[in-house]
């Protein structure tokens, strides 16, 4: 899981939006992400799915997501760029 404090959008002239300080969860298998999104404790904390293996964590909820993952028996790897 990549962590950050708050998402800050930066508008570019090309119409694309680049977000910094955004927390993502990336899983090895798409089925695992489906399981996480089905978990009633985690689902409200996952705000947008970017691909079949990547989801955005609700800003400010990183610690709650980490606790929920650990309680569910997962062993998340935290990467801070």
PDB file of N, CA, C and O in Angstrom:
ATOM      1  N   UNK A   1       0.845  -1.153   0.000  1.00  0.00           N
ATOM      2  CA  UNK A   1       0.000   0.000   0.000  1.00  0.00           C
ATOM      3  C   UNK A   1       0.893   1.219   0.000  1.00  0.00           C
ATOM      4  O   UNK A   1       1.811   1.315   0.815  1.00  0.00           O
ATOM      5  N   UNK A   2       0.642   2.145  -0.896  1.00  0.00           N
ATOM      6  CA  UNK A   2       1.369   3.399  -0.948  1.00  0.00           C
ATOM      7  C   UNK A   2       0.600   4.408  -0.116  1.00  0.00           C
ATOM      8  O   UNK A   2      -0.612   4.544  -0.287  1.00  0.00           O
ATOM      9  N   UNK A   3       1.264   5.112   0.774  1.00  0.00           N
ATOM     10  CA  UNK A   3       0.559   6.000   1.681  1.00  0.00           C
ATOM     11  C   UNK A   3       0.898   7.461   1.449  1.00  0.00           C
ATOM     12  O   UNK A   3       1.916   7.805   0.848  1.00  0.00           O
ATOM     13  N   UNK A   4      -0.004   8.318   1.954  1.00  0.00           N
ATOM     14  CA  UNK A   4       0.183   9.753   1.852  1.00  0.00           C
ATOM     15  C   UNK A   4      -0.725  10.453   2.839  1.00  0.00           C
ATOM     16  O   UNK A   4      -1.537   9.814   3.508  1.00  0.00           O
ATOM     17  N   UNK A   5      -0.591  11.757   2.930  1.00  0.00           N
ATOM     18  CA  UNK A   5      -1.435  12.510   3.859  1.00  0.00           C
ATOM     19  C   UNK A   5      -2.759  12.919   3.214  1.00  0.00           C
ATOM     20  O   UNK A   5      -3.818  12.507   3.686  1.00  0.00           O
ATOM     21  N   UNK A   6      -2.725  13.710   2.160  1.00  0.00           N
ATOM     22  CA  UNK A   6      -3.945  14.167   1.496  1.00  0.00           C
ATOM     23  C   UNK A   6      -3.712  14.231   0.002  1.00  0.00           C
ATOM     24  O   UNK A   6      -2.616  14.539  -0.466  1.00  0.00           O
ATOM     25  N   UNK A   7      -4.764  13.933  -0.730  1.00  0.00           N
ATOM     26  CA  UNK A   7      -4.662  14.037  -2.188  1.00  0.00           C
ATOM     27  C   UNK A   7      -4.773  15.494  -2.579  1.00  0.00           C
ATOM     28  O   UNK A   7      -5.652  16.212  -2.103  1.00  0.00           O
ATOM     29  N   UNK A   8      -3.878  15.927  -3.447  1.00  0.00           N
ATOM     30  CA  UNK A   8      -3.904  17.297  -3.945  1.00  0.00           C
ATOM     31  C   UNK A   8      -3.910  17.255  -5.466  1.00  0.00           C
ATOM     32  O   UNK A   8      -2.919  16.854  -6.077  1.00  0.00           O
ATOM     33  N   UNK A   9      -5.022  17.665  -6.088  1.00  0.00           N
ATOM     34  CA  UNK A   9      -5.051  17.654  -7.548  1.00  0.00           C
ATOM     35  C   UNK A   9      -4.267  18.820  -8.138  1.00  0.00           C
ATOM     36  O   UNK A   9      -4.279  19.929  -7.604  1.00  0.00           O
ATOM     37  N   UNK A  10      -3.602  18.555  -9.223  1.00  0.00           N
ATOM     38  CA  UNK A  10      -2.891  19.578  -9.981  1.00  0.00           C
ATOM     39  C   UNK A  10      -3.435  19.509 -11.409  1.00  0.00           C
ATOM     40  O   UNK A  10      -3.250  18.504 -12.095  1.00  0.00           O
ATOM     41  N   UNK A  11      -4.092  20.553 -11.849  1.00  0.00           N
ATOM     42  CA  UNK A  11      -4.678  20.569 -13.187  1.00  0.00           C
ATOM     43  C   UNK A  11      -3.588  20.886 -14.203  1.00  0.00           C
ATOM     44  O   UNK A  11      -2.807  21.821 -14.023  1.00  0.00           O
ATOM     45  N   UNK A  12      -3.546  20.105 -15.257  1.00  0.00           N
ATOM     46  CA  UNK A  12      -2.608  20.346 -16.342  1.00  0.00           C
ATOM     47  C   UNK A  12      -3.382  20.890 -17.534  1.00  0.00           C
ATOM     48  O   UNK A  12      -4.585  20.659 -17.653  1.00  0.00           O
ATOM     49  N   UNK A  13      -2.708  21.600 -18.403  1.00  0.00           N
ATOM     50  CA  UNK A  13      -3.383  22.214 -19.537  1.00  0.00           C
ATOM     51  C   UNK A  13      -3.925  21.196 -20.534  1.00  0.00           C
ATOM     52  O   UNK A  13      -4.801  21.529 -21.332  1.00  0.00           O
ATOM     53  N   UNK A  14      -3.423  19.967 -20.505  1.00  0.00           N
ATOM     54  CA  UNK A  14      -3.883  18.962 -21.460  1.00  0.00           C
ATOM     55  C   UNK A  14      -5.245  18.392 -21.090  1.00  0.00           C
ATOM     56  O   UNK A  14      -5.789  17.571 -21.828  1.00  0.00           O
ATOM     57  N   UNK A  15      -5.806  18.814 -19.953  1.00  0.00           N
ATOM     58  CA  UNK A  15      -7.091  18.285 -19.522  1.00  0.00           C
ATOM     59  C   UNK A  15      -6.960  17.109 -18.576  1.00  0.00           C
ATOM     60  O   UNK A  15      -7.955  16.652 -18.015  1.00  0.00           O
ATOM     61  N   UNK A  16      -5.755  16.617 -18.393  1.00  0.00           N
ATOM     62  CA  UNK A  16      -5.518  15.531 -17.457  1.00  0.00           C
ATOM     63  C   UNK A  16      -5.339  16.088 -16.055  1.00  0.00           C
ATOM     64  O   UNK A  16      -4.886  17.220 -15.886  1.00  0.00           O
ATOM     65  N   UNK A  17      -5.693  15.296 -15.049  1.00  0.00           N
ATOM     66  CA  UNK A  17      -5.498  15.705 -13.665  1.00  0.00           C
ATOM     67  C   UNK A  17      -4.477  14.771 -13.034  1.00  0.00           C
ATOM     68  O   UNK A  17      -4.624  13.549 -13.081  1.00  0.00           O
ATOM     69  N   UNK A  18      -3.450  15.353 -12.449  1.00  0.00           N
ATOM     70  CA  UNK A  18      -2.421  14.595 -11.758  1.00  0.00           C
ATOM     71  C   UNK A  18      -2.619  14.796 -10.260  1.00  0.00           C
ATOM     72  O   UNK A  18      -2.643  15.932  -9.788  1.00  0.00           O
ATOM     73  N   UNK A  19      -2.760  13.713  -9.512  1.00  0.00           N
ATOM     74  CA  UNK A  19      -2.938  13.793  -8.068  1.00  0.00           C
ATOM     75  C   UNK A  19      -1.640  13.412  -7.379  1.00  0.00           C
ATOM     76  O   UNK A  19      -0.989  12.438  -7.756  1.00  0.00           O
ATOM     77  N   UNK A  20      -1.267  14.185  -6.369  1.00  0.00           N
ATOM     78  CA  UNK A  20      -0.111  13.831  -5.548  1.00  0.00           C
ATOM     79  C   UNK A  20      -0.615  13.496  -4.147  1.00  0.00           C
ATOM     80  O   UNK A  20      -1.733  13.854  -3.779  1.00  0.00           O
ATOM     81  N   UNK A  21       0.213  12.812  -3.378  1.00  0.00           N
ATOM     82  CA  UNK A  21      -0.149  12.431  -2.015  1.00  0.00           C
ATOM     83  C   UNK A  21      -1.427  11.604  -1.976  1.00  0.00           C
ATOM     84  O   UNK A  21      -2.327  11.876  -1.181  1.00  0.00           O
ATOM     85  N   UNK A  22      -1.500  10.615  -2.820  1.00  0.00           N
ATOM     86  CA  UNK A  22      -2.661   9.751  -2.921  1.00  0.00           C
ATOM     87  C   UNK A  22      -2.274   8.355  -2.467  1.00  0.00           C
ATOM     88  O   UNK A  22      -1.212   7.854  -2.838  1.00  0.00           O
ATOM     89  N   UNK A  23      -3.122   7.723  -1.669  1.00  0.00           N
ATOM     90  CA  UNK A  23      -2.844   6.375  -1.177  1.00  0.00           C
ATOM     91  C   UNK A  23      -3.530   5.354  -2.068  1.00  0.00           C
ATOM     92  O   UNK A  23      -4.727   5.451  -2.339  1.00  0.00           O
ATOM     93  N   UNK A  24      -2.760   4.379  -2.516  1.00  0.00           N
ATOM     94  CA  UNK A  24      -3.271   3.318  -3.384  1.00  0.00           C
ATOM     95  C   UNK A  24      -3.045   1.965  -2.735  1.00  0.00           C
ATOM     96  O   UNK A  24      -2.108   1.779  -1.958  1.00  0.00           O
ATOM     97  N   UNK A  25      -3.914   1.030  -3.064  1.00  0.00           N
ATOM     98  CA  UNK A  25      -3.680  -0.376  -2.741  1.00  0.00           C
ATOM     99  C   UNK A  25      -3.531  -1.083  -4.072  1.00  0.00           C
ATOM    100  O   UNK A  25      -4.392  -0.978  -4.946  1.00  0.00           O
ATOM    101  N   UNK A  26      -2.428  -1.805  -4.217  1.00  0.00           N
ATOM    102  CA  UNK A  26      -2.190  -2.615  -5.405  1.00  0.00           C
ATOM    103  C   UNK A  26      -2.047  -4.060  -4.949  1.00  0.00           C
ATOM    104  O   UNK A  26      -1.256  -4.359  -4.055  1.00  0.00           O
ATOM    105  N   UNK A  27      -2.810  -4.952  -5.564  1.00  0.00           N
ATOM    106  CA  UNK A  27      -2.778  -6.365  -5.203  1.00  0.00           C
ATOM    107  C   UNK A  27      -2.201  -7.179  -6.356  1.00  0.00           C
ATOM    108  O   UNK A  27      -2.191  -6.736  -7.505  1.00  0.00           O
ATOM    109  N   UNK A  28      -1.724  -8.368  -6.029  1.00  0.00           N
ATOM    110  CA  UNK A  28      -1.113  -9.226  -7.046  1.00  0.00           C
ATOM    111  C   UNK A  28      -2.155  -9.875  -7.950  1.00  0.00           C
ATOM    112  O   UNK A  28      -1.902 -10.098  -9.134  1.00  0.00           O
ATOM    113  N   UNK A  29      -3.311 -10.173  -7.398  1.00  0.00           N
ATOM    114  CA  UNK A  29      -4.357 -10.871  -8.153  1.00  0.00           C
ATOM    115  C   UNK A  29      -5.673 -10.099  -8.097  1.00  0.00           C
ATOM    116  O   UNK A  29      -6.052  -9.615  -7.031  1.00  0.00           O
ATOM    117  N   UNK A  30      -6.376  -9.974  -9.221  1.00  0.00           N
ATOM    118  CA  UNK A  30      -7.657  -9.263  -9.236  1.00  0.00           C
ATOM    119  C   UNK A  30      -8.682  -9.819  -8.239  1.00  0.00           C
ATOM    120  O   UNK A  30      -9.483  -9.061  -7.694  1.00  0.00           O
ATOM    121  N   UNK A  31      -8.663 -11.123  -7.999  1.00  0.00           N
ATOM    122  CA  UNK A  31      -9.615 -11.725  -7.068  1.00  0.00           C
ATOM    123  C   UNK A  31      -9.439 -11.154  -5.663  1.00  0.00           C
ATOM    124  O   UNK A  31     -10.419 -10.984  -4.938  1.00  0.00           O
ATOM    125  N   UNK A  32      -8.222 -10.862  -5.279  1.00  0.00           N
ATOM    126  CA  UNK A  32      -7.976 -10.295  -3.959  1.00  0.00           C
ATOM    127  C   UNK A  32      -8.612  -8.910  -3.832  1.00  0.00           C
ATOM    128  O   UNK A  32      -9.170  -8.584  -2.784  1.00  0.00           O
ATOM    129  N   UNK A  33      -8.534  -8.110  -4.863  1.00  0.00           N
ATOM    130  CA  UNK A  33      -9.164  -6.793  -4.818  1.00  0.00           C
ATOM    131  C   UNK A  33     -10.682  -6.929  -4.717  1.00  0.00           C
ATOM    132  O   UNK A  33     -11.325  -6.148  -4.017  1.00  0.00           O
ATOM    133  N   UNK A  34     -11.251  -7.898  -5.398  1.00  0.00           N
ATOM    134  CA  UNK A  34     -12.695  -8.151  -5.284  1.00  0.00           C
ATOM    135  C   UNK A  34     -13.060  -8.491  -3.845  1.00  0.00           C
ATOM    136  O   UNK A  34     -14.081  -8.031  -3.334  1.00  0.00           O
ATOM    137  N   UNK A  35     -12.229  -9.293  -3.196  1.00  0.00           N
ATOM    138  CA  UNK A  35     -12.476  -9.662  -1.803  1.00  0.00           C
ATOM    139  C   UNK A  35     -12.395  -8.440  -0.891  1.00  0.00           C
ATOM    140  O   UNK A  35     -13.221  -8.278   0.007  1.00  0.00           O
ATOM    141  N   UNK A  36     -11.407  -7.584  -1.118  1.00  0.00           N
ATOM    142  CA  UNK A  36     -11.275  -6.382  -0.298  1.00  0.00           C
ATOM    143  C   UNK A  36     -12.482  -5.469  -0.475  1.00  0.00           C
ATOM    144  O   UNK A  36     -12.992  -4.919   0.501  1.00  0.00           O
ATOM    145  N   UNK A  37     -12.938  -5.306  -1.706  1.00  0.00           N
ATOM    146  CA  UNK A  37     -14.090  -4.434  -1.974  1.00  0.00           C
ATOM    147  C   UNK A  37     -15.388  -5.017  -1.421  1.00  0.00           C
ATOM    148  O   UNK A  37     -16.345  -4.281  -1.182  1.00  0.00           O
ATOM    149  N   UNK A  38     -15.427  -6.323  -1.220  1.00  0.00           N
ATOM    150  CA  UNK A  38     -16.618  -6.965  -0.656  1.00  0.00           C
ATOM    151  C   UNK A  38     -16.632  -6.919   0.871  1.00  0.00           C
ATOM    152  O   UNK A  38     -17.669  -7.166   1.488  1.00  0.00           O
ATOM    153  N   UNK A  39     -15.496  -6.607   1.482  1.00  0.00           N
ATOM    154  CA  UNK A  39     -15.386  -6.550   2.940  1.00  0.00           C
ATOM    155  C   UNK A  39     -16.125  -5.310   3.443  1.00  0.00           C
ATOM    156  O   UNK A  39     -15.791  -4.192   3.052  1.00  0.00           O
ATOM    157  N   UNK A  40     -17.119  -5.497   4.298  1.00  0.00           N
ATOM    158  CA  UNK A  40     -17.951  -4.377   4.756  1.00  0.00           C
ATOM    159  C   UNK A  40     -17.177  -3.338   5.555  1.00  0.00           C
ATOM    160  O   UNK A  40     -17.606  -2.187   5.629  1.00  0.00           O
ATOM    161  N   UNK A  41     -16.050  -3.709   6.155  1.00  0.00           N
ATOM    162  CA  UNK A  41     -15.228  -2.741   6.894  1.00  0.00           C
ATOM    163  C   UNK A  41     -14.372  -1.917   5.947  1.00  0.00           C
ATOM    164  O   UNK A  41     -14.132  -0.735   6.195  1.00  0.00           O
ATOM    165  N   UNK A  42     -13.913  -2.525   4.871  1.00  0.00           N
ATOM    166  CA  UNK A  42     -13.016  -1.839   3.937  1.00  0.00           C
ATOM    167  C   UNK A  42     -13.734  -1.088   2.823  1.00  0.00           C
ATOM    168  O   UNK A  42     -13.276  -0.027   2.399  1.00  0.00           O
ATOM    169  N   UNK A  43     -14.826  -1.612   2.357  1.00  0.00           N
ATOM    170  CA  UNK A  43     -15.511  -1.041   1.188  1.00  0.00           C
ATOM    171  C   UNK A  43     -15.744   0.469   1.282  1.00  0.00           C
ATOM    172  O   UNK A  43     -15.502   1.170   0.300  1.00  0.00           O
ATOM    173  N   UNK A  44     -16.208   1.004   2.432  1.00  0.00           N
ATOM    174  CA  UNK A  44     -16.422   2.462   2.500  1.00  0.00           C
ATOM    175  C   UNK A  44     -15.133   3.280   2.440  1.00  0.00           C
ATOM    176  O   UNK A  44     -15.170   4.488   2.205  1.00  0.00           O
ATOM    177  N   UNK A  45     -13.995   2.617   2.653  1.00  0.00           N
ATOM    178  CA  UNK A  45     -12.713   3.314   2.673  1.00  0.00           C
ATOM    179  C   UNK A  45     -12.002   3.274   1.326  1.00  0.00           C
ATOM    180  O   UNK A  45     -10.957   3.902   1.154  1.00  0.00           O
ATOM    181  N   UNK A  46     -12.561   2.543   0.378  1.00  0.00           N
ATOM    182  CA  UNK A  46     -11.985   2.409  -0.958  1.00  0.00           C
ATOM    183  C   UNK A  46     -12.849   3.216  -1.910  1.00  0.00           C
ATOM    184  O   UNK A  46     -13.982   2.832  -2.199  1.00  0.00           O
ATOM    185  N   UNK A  47     -12.325   4.330  -2.399  1.00  0.00           N
ATOM    186  CA  UNK A  47     -13.179   5.283  -3.110  1.00  0.00           C
ATOM    187  C   UNK A  47     -13.248   5.126  -4.627  1.00  0.00           C
ATOM    188  O   UNK A  47     -14.241   5.517  -5.239  1.00  0.00           O
ATOM    189  N   UNK A  48     -12.218   4.565  -5.238  1.00  0.00           N
ATOM    190  CA  UNK A  48     -12.249   4.426  -6.698  1.00  0.00           C
ATOM    191  C   UNK A  48     -11.315   3.309  -7.132  1.00  0.00           C
ATOM    192  O   UNK A  48     -10.187   3.195  -6.650  1.00  0.00           O
ATOM    193  N   UNK A  49     -11.802   2.496  -8.044  1.00  0.00           N
ATOM    194  CA  UNK A  49     -10.986   1.416  -8.596  1.00  0.00           C
ATOM    195  C   UNK A  49     -10.377   1.889  -9.902  1.00  0.00           C
ATOM    196  O   UNK A  49     -11.092   2.287 -10.822  1.00  0.00           O
ATOM    197  N   UNK A  50      -9.042   1.843  -9.981  1.00  0.00           N
ATOM    198  CA  UNK A  50      -8.337   2.315 -11.171  1.00  0.00           C
ATOM    199  C   UNK A  50      -8.108   1.217 -12.196  1.00  0.00           C
ATOM    200  O   UNK A  50      -8.035   1.477 -13.397  1.00  0.00           O
ATOM    201  N   UNK A  51      -7.996  -0.016 -11.709  1.00  0.00           N
ATOM    202  CA  UNK A  51      -7.821  -1.167 -12.595  1.00  0.00           C
ATOM    203  C   UNK A  51      -8.293  -2.398 -11.841  1.00  0.00           C
ATOM    204  O   UNK A  51      -8.830  -2.282 -10.740  1.00  0.00           O
ATOM    205  N   UNK A  52      -8.101  -3.566 -12.419  1.00  0.00           N
ATOM    206  CA  UNK A  52      -8.532  -4.781 -11.728  1.00  0.00           C
ATOM    207  C   UNK A  52      -7.614  -5.143 -10.558  1.00  0.00           C
ATOM    208  O   UNK A  52      -7.880  -6.096  -9.825  1.00  0.00           O
ATOM    209  N   UNK A  53      -6.518  -4.365 -10.386  1.00  0.00           N
ATOM    210  CA  UNK A  53      -5.583  -4.637  -9.283  1.00  0.00           C
ATOM    211  C   UNK A  53      -5.248  -3.416  -8.436  1.00  0.00           C
ATOM    212  O   UNK A  53      -4.462  -3.529  -7.496  1.00  0.00           O
ATOM    213  N   UNK A  54      -5.823  -2.249  -8.741  1.00  0.00           N
ATOM    214  CA  UNK A  54      -5.472  -1.014  -8.022  1.00  0.00           C
ATOM    215  C   UNK A  54      -6.732  -0.254  -7.613  1.00  0.00           C
ATOM    216  O   UNK A  54      -7.667  -0.092  -8.397  1.00  0.00           O
ATOM    217  N   UNK A  55      -6.728   0.211  -6.351  1.00  0.00           N
ATOM    218  CA  UNK A  55      -7.848   0.995  -5.824  1.00  0.00           C
ATOM    219  C   UNK A  55      -7.294   2.169  -5.028  1.00  0.00           C
ATOM    220  O   UNK A  55      -6.213   2.077  -4.444  1.00  0.00           O
ATOM    221  N   UNK A  56      -8.044   3.280  -5.006  1.00  0.00           N
ATOM    222  CA  UNK A  56      -7.667   4.466  -4.240  1.00  0.00           C
ATOM    223  C   UNK A  56      -8.299   4.383  -2.857  1.00  0.00           C
ATOM    224  O   UNK A  56      -9.474   4.042  -2.716  1.00  0.00           O
ATOM    225  N   UNK A  57      -7.499   4.701  -1.834  1.00  0.00           N
ATOM    226  CA  UNK A  57      -7.978   4.736  -0.454  1.00  0.00           C
ATOM    227  C   UNK A  57      -8.500   6.136  -0.155  1.00  0.00           C
ATOM    228  O   UNK A  57      -7.915   7.134  -0.576  1.00  0.00           O
ATOM    229  N   UNK A  58      -9.609   6.196   0.579  1.00  0.00           N
ATOM    230  CA  UNK A  58     -10.191   7.476   0.973  1.00  0.00           C
ATOM    231  C   UNK A  58      -9.155   8.282   1.757  1.00  0.00           C
ATOM    232  O   UNK A  58      -8.577   7.773   2.718  1.00  0.00           O
ATOM    233  N   UNK A  59      -8.913   9.538   1.356  1.00  0.00           N
ATOM    234  CA  UNK A  59      -7.922  10.369   2.056  1.00  0.00           C
ATOM    235  C   UNK A  59      -8.216  10.456   3.559  1.00  0.00           C
ATOM    236  O   UNK A  59      -9.358  10.658   3.973  1.00  0.00           O
ATOM    237  N   UNK A  60      -7.173  10.301   4.351  1.00  0.00           N
ATOM    238  CA  UNK A  60      -7.298  10.363   5.798  1.00  0.00           C
ATOM    239  C   UNK A  60      -7.636   9.044   6.463  1.00  0.00           C
ATOM    240  O   UNK A  60      -7.663   8.963   7.691  1.00  0.00           O
ATOM    241  N   UNK A  61      -7.896   8.005   5.676  1.00  0.00           N
ATOM    242  CA  UNK A  61      -8.306   6.710   6.217  1.00  0.00           C
ATOM    243  C   UNK A  61      -7.229   5.637   6.092  1.00  0.00           C
ATOM    244  O   UNK A  61      -7.517   4.448   6.226  1.00  0.00           O
ATOM    245  N   UNK A  62      -5.998   6.049   5.838  1.00  0.00           N
ATOM    246  CA  UNK A  62      -4.910   5.095   5.625  1.00  0.00           C
ATOM    247  C   UNK A  62      -4.704   4.172   6.824  1.00  0.00           C
ATOM    248  O   UNK A  62      -4.542   2.963   6.657  1.00  0.00           O
ATOM    249  N   UNK A  63      -4.710   4.734   8.024  1.00  0.00           N
ATOM    250  CA  UNK A  63      -4.499   3.917   9.228  1.00  0.00           C
ATOM    251  C   UNK A  63      -5.647   2.938   9.439  1.00  0.00           C
ATOM    252  O   UNK A  63      -5.416   1.790   9.820  1.00  0.00           O
ATOM    253  N   UNK A  64      -6.869   3.371   9.198  1.00  0.00           N
ATOM    254  CA  UNK A  64      -8.028   2.484   9.345  1.00  0.00           C
ATOM    255  C   UNK A  64      -7.950   1.335   8.345  1.00  0.00           C
ATOM    256  O   UNK A  64      -8.279   0.197   8.678  1.00  0.00           O
ATOM    257  N   UNK A  65      -7.520   1.627   7.131  1.00  0.00           N
ATOM    258  CA  UNK A  65      -7.370   0.581   6.116  1.00  0.00           C
ATOM    259  C   UNK A  65      -6.279  -0.398   6.540  1.00  0.00           C
ATOM    260  O   UNK A  65      -6.448  -1.611   6.415  1.00  0.00           O
ATOM    261  N   UNK A  66      -5.165   0.124   7.038  1.00  0.00           N
ATOM    262  CA  UNK A  66      -4.075  -0.743   7.483  1.00  0.00           C
ATOM    263  C   UNK A  66      -4.548  -1.670   8.608  1.00  0.00           C
ATOM    264  O   UNK A  66      -4.269  -2.869   8.578  1.00  0.00           O
ATOM    265  N   UNK A  67      -5.252  -1.130   9.585  1.00  0.00           N
ATOM    266  CA  UNK A  67      -5.760  -1.956  10.686  1.00  0.00           C
ATOM    267  C   UNK A  67      -6.718  -3.024  10.176  1.00  0.00           C
ATOM    268  O   UNK A  67      -6.640  -4.180  10.593  1.00  0.00           O
ATOM    269  N   UNK A  68      -7.617  -2.644   9.279  1.00  0.00           N
ATOM    270  CA  UNK A  68      -8.583  -3.603   8.741  1.00  0.00           C
ATOM    271  C   UNK A  68      -7.888  -4.708   7.947  1.00  0.00           C
ATOM    272  O   UNK A  68      -8.273  -5.874   8.037  1.00  0.00           O
ATOM    273  N   UNK A  69      -6.877  -4.349   7.180  1.00  0.00           N
ATOM    274  CA  UNK A  69      -6.125  -5.353   6.421  1.00  0.00           C
ATOM    275  C   UNK A  69      -5.417  -6.330   7.358  1.00  0.00           C
ATOM    276  O   UNK A  69      -5.440  -7.540   7.132  1.00  0.00           O
ATOM    277  N   UNK A  70      -4.792  -5.805   8.400  1.00  0.00           N
ATOM    278  CA  UNK A  70      -4.089  -6.661   9.357  1.00  0.00           C
ATOM    279  C   UNK A  70      -5.061  -7.569  10.109  1.00  0.00           C
ATOM    280  O   UNK A  70      -4.771  -8.748  10.310  1.00  0.00           O
ATOM    281  N   UNK A  71      -6.214  -7.032  10.528  1.00  0.00           N
ATOM    282  CA  UNK A  71      -7.224  -7.849  11.221  1.00  0.00           C
ATOM    283  C   UNK A  71      -7.741  -8.967  10.332  1.00  0.00           C
ATOM    284  O   UNK A  71      -8.082 -10.046  10.816  1.00  0.00           O
ATOM    285  N   UNK A  72      -7.797  -8.707   9.026  1.00  0.00           N
ATOM    286  CA  UNK A  72      -8.289  -9.713   8.078  1.00  0.00           C
ATOM    287  C   UNK A  72      -7.214 -10.732   7.715  1.00  0.00           C
ATOM    288  O   UNK A  72      -7.468 -11.648   6.933  1.00  0.00           O
ATOM    289  N   UNK A  73      -6.011 -10.579   8.279  1.00  0.00           N
ATOM    290  CA  UNK A  73      -4.947 -11.545   8.030  1.00  0.00           C
ATOM    291  C   UNK A  73      -4.036 -11.219   6.864  1.00  0.00           C
ATOM    292  O   UNK A  73      -3.210 -12.045   6.476  1.00  0.00           O
ATOM    293  N   UNK A  74      -4.172 -10.032   6.298  1.00  0.00           N
ATOM    294  CA  UNK A  74      -3.304  -9.626   5.194  1.00  0.00           C
ATOM    295  C   UNK A  74      -1.996  -9.066   5.749  1.00  0.00           C
ATOM    296  O   UNK A  74      -1.935  -8.634   6.900  1.00  0.00           O
ATOM    297  N   UNK A  75      -0.976  -9.078   4.940  1.00  0.00           N
ATOM    298  CA  UNK A  75       0.333  -8.522   5.338  1.00  0.00           C
ATOM    299  C   UNK A  75       0.742  -7.453   4.324  1.00  0.00           C
ATOM    300  O   UNK A  75       1.561  -7.710   3.441  1.00  0.00           O
ATOM    301  N   UNK A  76       0.165  -6.243   4.454  1.00  0.00           N
ATOM    302  CA  UNK A  76       0.450  -5.187   3.487  1.00  0.00           C
ATOM    303  C   UNK A  76       1.893  -4.706   3.548  1.00  0.00           C
ATOM    304  O   UNK A  76       2.515  -4.661   4.610  1.00  0.00           O
ATOM    305  N   UNK A  77       2.388  -4.357   2.406  1.00  0.00           N
ATOM    306  CA  UNK A  77       3.728  -3.760   2.287  1.00  0.00           C
ATOM    307  C   UNK A  77       3.516  -2.267   2.008  1.00  0.00           C
ATOM    308  O   UNK A  77       2.870  -1.902   1.026  1.00  0.00           O
ATOM    309  N   UNK A  78       4.054  -1.424   2.860  1.00  0.00           N
ATOM    310  CA  UNK A  78       3.881   0.024   2.725  1.00  0.00           C
ATOM    311  C   UNK A  78       5.090   0.597   2.012  1.00  0.00           C
ATOM    312  O   UNK A  78       6.232   0.351   2.398  1.00  0.00           O
ATOM    313  N   UNK A  79       4.818   1.373   0.954  1.00  0.00           N
ATOM    314  CA  UNK A  79       5.867   2.028   0.189  1.00  0.00           C
ATOM    315  C   UNK A  79       5.609   3.519   0.224  1.00  0.00           C
ATOM    316  O   UNK A  79       4.542   3.979  -0.183  1.00  0.00           O
ATOM    317  N   UNK A  80       6.573   4.269   0.704  1.00  0.00           N
ATOM    318  CA  UNK A  80       6.491   5.738   0.711  1.00  0.00           C
ATOM    319  C   UNK A  80       7.557   6.272  -0.226  1.00  0.00           C
ATOM    320  O   UNK A  80       8.747   6.193   0.076  1.00  0.00           O
ATOM    321  N   UNK A  81       7.134   6.824  -1.377  1.00  0.00           N
ATOM    322  CA  UNK A  81       8.133   7.348  -2.311  1.00  0.00           C
ATOM    323  C   UNK A  81       8.833   8.571  -1.771  1.00  0.00           C
ATOM    324  O   UNK A  81       9.702   9.131  -2.439  1.00  0.00           O
TER     325      UNK A  81
END
